[in-house]
């Protein structure tokens, strides 16, 4: 099969249905934006029914694989009881990356429909075309469906994100703010100075012997005369300095 024939733009026929499904994917993308995640949503349709949904959760879960497409694939596999998703179409608001494009092929999907093109990471024609590689399964690709709406949502998200970061100050300022917030949650605890060890409760600090003052090279404990005289003043002065 010539893969070039599989790539198509939004055309009459399936175009109206594609737009309807894509708008549902945009609703999922908004859920990601509400969590301060990059607003990308995906859903999988089979026989006119949604069998899988997903939106970006990479930051929340701190998991690089938690892209909208991967989550939708996992959801659809749970619903159908199979990793094979023949006869299914995946709708996603942004052109898939290399990881997600490979996963769609492995899942044996019939068709991919995406919204906005991704010039930085898109693997369906932007930086590379994973779907054009000769493999044992070919996915039909349609791009640019409701691309204006999809692009606008992503653009607005990053504009707002930059404003938030600017309002919060530089990275160092945000780090200091985070430290202050942590200390505020633990009012009874004070940071330990570098090189010092905390004193356990119920124990007194060990008093070091006072050195003899009669000779600069003497390392013996204070003699009796110093204990009675100047040593006491030294200990007292030392205590004042502490």
C-alpha positions as CSV (number, residue, x, y, z in Angstrom):
1,X,0.0,0.0,0.0
2,X,1.3,3.4,-0.9
3,X,1.4,5.3,2.4
4,X,1.4,8.7,0.7
5,X,-2.2,8.0,-0.4
6,X,-3.1,7.6,3.3
7,X,-2.2,11.1,4.3
8,X,-5.1,13.5,3.7
9,X,-6.5,16.8,4.9
10,X,-10.0,17.3,6.3
11,X,-12.3,16.7,3.3
12,X,-16.0,16.3,2.7
13,X,-17.6,13.1,3.7
14,X,-15.9,12.2,7.0
15,X,-15.0,15.8,7.6
16,X,-18.1,16.7,9.6
17,X,-17.8,13.6,11.8
18,X,-14.1,14.3,12.3
19,X,-14.8,17.8,13.5
20,X,-17.4,16.6,16.0
21,X,-15.0,14.0,17.5
22,X,-12.2,16.6,17.5
23,X,-14.3,19.0,19.5
24,X,-14.8,16.3,22.1
25,X,-11.0,15.8,22.2
26,X,-10.7,19.5,22.8
27,X,-12.9,19.2,25.8
28,X,-10.5,16.6,27.2
29,X,-7.6,18.9,26.4
30,X,-9.2,21.6,28.5
31,X,-9.2,19.2,31.5
32,X,-5.4,18.9,31.0
33,X,-5.1,22.7,30.9
34,X,-7.1,23.0,34.2
35,X,-4.3,20.9,35.8
36,X,-1.6,23.1,34.3
37,X,-0.7,20.3,31.8
38,X,-0.1,21.0,28.1
39,X,-3.7,21.0,26.7
40,X,-3.8,17.8,24.6
41,X,-6.7,15.5,24.5
42,X,-7.4,12.2,22.7
43,X,-10.2,9.8,22.2
44,X,-10.6,6.5,20.4
45,X,-13.8,5.7,18.4
46,X,-15.1,2.4,17.2
47,X,-18.4,1.8,15.5
48,X,-19.5,5.3,16.4
49,X,-18.8,4.9,20.1
50,X,-16.0,6.3,22.3
51,X,-14.1,3.4,23.8
52,X,-11.0,5.3,25.1
53,X,-10.2,8.8,26.5
54,X,-7.1,10.5,27.7
55,X,-5.4,13.9,28.3
56,X,-1.9,14.9,29.2
57,X,-0.9,14.0,32.8
58,X,2.9,13.9,32.4
59,X,3.6,16.6,35.0
60,X,1.0,15.5,37.5
61,X,2.2,11.8,37.4
62,X,5.8,12.7,36.6
63,X,5.7,10.0,34.0
64,X,7.1,10.7,30.5
65,X,4.7,8.1,28.9
66,X,1.5,9.8,30.2
67,X,0.7,11.5,26.9
68,X,-3.0,11.8,25.9
69,X,-2.7,9.2,23.2
70,X,-1.0,6.6,25.4
71,X,-3.7,7.1,28.1
72,X,-6.4,6.7,25.5
73,X,-4.9,3.5,24.2
74,X,-4.7,2.0,27.7
75,X,-8.3,3.0,28.4
76,X,-9.5,1.4,25.1
77,X,-7.5,-1.8,25.8
78,X,-9.2,-2.1,29.2
79,X,-12.6,-1.5,27.6
80,X,-12.1,-4.1,24.9
81,X,-9.9,-6.5,26.7
82,X,-7.3,-6.5,24.0
83,X,-4.3,-4.5,23.0
84,X,-5.3,-4.9,19.3
85,X,-7.5,-2.0,18.3
86,X,-8.4,-2.8,14.7
87,X,-11.4,-0.9,13.4
88,X,-10.6,2.1,15.6
89,X,-9.8,5.7,15.0
90,X,-7.9,7.9,17.3
91,X,-8.6,11.6,17.5
92,X,-6.0,13.9,19.1
93,X,-5.7,17.6,19.2
94,X,-1.9,17.7,18.4
95,X,0.2,15.8,15.9
96,X,1.6,12.8,17.8
97,X,5.3,12.5,18.9
98,X,7.5,9.7,17.9
99,X,6.6,7.6,21.0
100,X,2.9,8.0,20.5
101,X,3.1,7.4,16.7
102,X,4.9,4.1,17.3
103,X,2.3,3.1,19.9
104,X,-0.6,3.7,17.4
105,X,1.1,1.4,14.9
106,X,1.7,-1.2,17.5
107,X,-2.0,-1.1,18.6
108,X,-3.1,-1.8,15.0
109,X,-5.3,1.3,14.8
110,X,-7.0,1.9,11.4
111,X,-6.9,5.6,11.4
112,X,-5.3,8.6,13.1
113,X,-7.0,12.1,12.9
114,X,-5.1,15.0,14.5
115,X,-5.7,18.7,14.8
116,X,-2.7,21.1,15.0
117,X,0.6,20.3,13.4
118,X,3.6,20.2,15.8
119,X,6.7,21.7,14.0
120,X,8.9,20.8,17.0
121,X,8.1,17.2,17.7
122,X,5.4,16.0,15.3
123,X,6.0,12.5,13.9
124,X,3.3,12.4,11.3
125,X,5.0,14.7,8.8
126,X,6.5,17.7,10.6
127,X,9.9,16.6,11.8
128,X,9.6,13.0,10.5
129,X,6.9,10.6,9.3
130,X,6.8,7.4,11.3
131,X,3.7,6.3,9.4
132,X,5.6,6.3,6.1
133,X,8.0,3.6,7.2
134,X,7.2,0.2,5.6
135,X,5.9,-2.0,8.4
136,X,3.5,-4.9,8.9
137,X,0.6,-2.5,9.7
138,X,-0.3,0.9,8.1
139,X,-2.3,3.6,9.7
140,X,-4.3,6.0,7.6
141,X,-3.5,9.6,8.7
142,X,-5.6,12.7,8.4
143,X,-4.2,16.0,9.7
144,X,-5.4,19.6,10.2
145,X,-8.9,18.9,11.5
146,X,-10.0,21.9,13.6
147,X,-6.3,23.0,13.6
148,X,-7.2,26.6,14.3
149,X,-9.0,25.7,17.5
150,X,-6.4,23.3,18.6
151,X,-3.5,25.7,18.0
152,X,-5.3,28.5,19.7
153,X,-5.8,26.4,22.9
154,X,-2.2,25.5,23.1
155,X,-1.0,29.0,22.3
156,X,-3.2,30.5,24.9
157,X,-2.0,28.0,27.5
158,X,1.7,28.9,27.0
159,X,1.0,32.6,27.0
160,X,-0.7,32.2,30.4
161,X,2.1,30.0,31.7
162,X,4.7,32.6,30.8
163,X,2.7,35.2,32.6
164,X,2.5,33.0,35.7
165,X,6.2,32.4,35.7
166,X,7.0,36.1,35.2
167,X,4.7,37.0,38.1
168,X,6.3,34.4,40.3
169,X,9.8,35.9,39.6
170,X,13.0,34.2,38.5
171,X,13.8,30.6,39.2
172,X,16.0,31.5,42.2
173,X,13.2,33.7,43.6
174,X,10.7,30.8,43.2
175,X,13.2,28.4,44.9
176,X,13.5,30.8,47.9
177,X,9.8,31.1,48.1
178,X,9.4,27.3,48.1
179,X,12.0,27.1,51.0
180,X,10.1,29.7,53.0
181,X,6.8,27.9,52.5
182,X,8.4,24.6,53.6
183,X,9.8,26.3,56.7
184,X,6.5,27.9,57.5
185,X,4.9,24.4,57.5
186,X,7.5,23.3,60.1
187,X,7.7,26.3,62.5
188,X,9.4,24.4,65.4
189,X,12.3,23.2,63.3
190,X,15.4,25.3,62.4
191,X,17.9,24.4,59.7
192,X,21.2,23.0,61.1
193,X,24.3,24.9,60.1
194,X,26.7,23.1,57.8
195,X,29.3,21.1,59.6
196,X,27.3,21.1,62.9
197,X,25.5,18.1,64.5
198,X,22.2,18.5,66.4
199,X,22.3,17.8,70.2
200,X,20.1,15.0,71.2
201,X,17.4,15.8,73.8
202,X,18.4,15.2,77.4
203,X,22.2,15.4,76.7
204,X,24.5,18.2,77.5
205,X,27.3,19.4,75.2
206,X,30.7,18.0,76.1
207,X,32.9,20.7,77.7
208,X,36.4,20.8,76.3
209,X,39.3,21.1,78.8
210,X,40.8,24.6,79.2
211,X,44.4,24.7,78.0
212,X,47.2,26.0,80.1
213,X,47.9,29.7,79.6
214,X,51.3,29.7,81.1
215,X,53.0,28.3,77.9
216,X,51.9,28.6,74.3
217,X,53.0,25.0,73.6
218,X,51.5,23.4,76.7
219,X,48.7,21.0,75.8
220,X,47.9,19.9,79.4
221,X,44.6,20.7,81.1
222,X,44.6,23.9,83.1
223,X,46.7,23.8,86.2
224,X,45.4,24.4,89.7
225,X,46.4,28.0,89.7
226,X,44.6,28.7,86.5
227,X,41.5,26.9,87.7
228,X,41.4,29.1,90.8
229,X,42.3,32.3,88.9
230,X,42.3,33.3,85.3
231,X,40.9,30.1,83.9
232,X,37.5,30.9,85.4
233,X,37.6,34.3,83.8
234,X,38.5,32.7,80.5
235,X,35.6,30.2,80.8
236,X,33.2,33.0,81.6
237,X,34.4,35.2,78.7
238,X,34.2,32.2,76.4
239,X,30.6,31.6,77.5
240,X,29.8,35.2,76.8
241,X,31.0,34.8,73.2
242,X,29.0,31.8,72.5
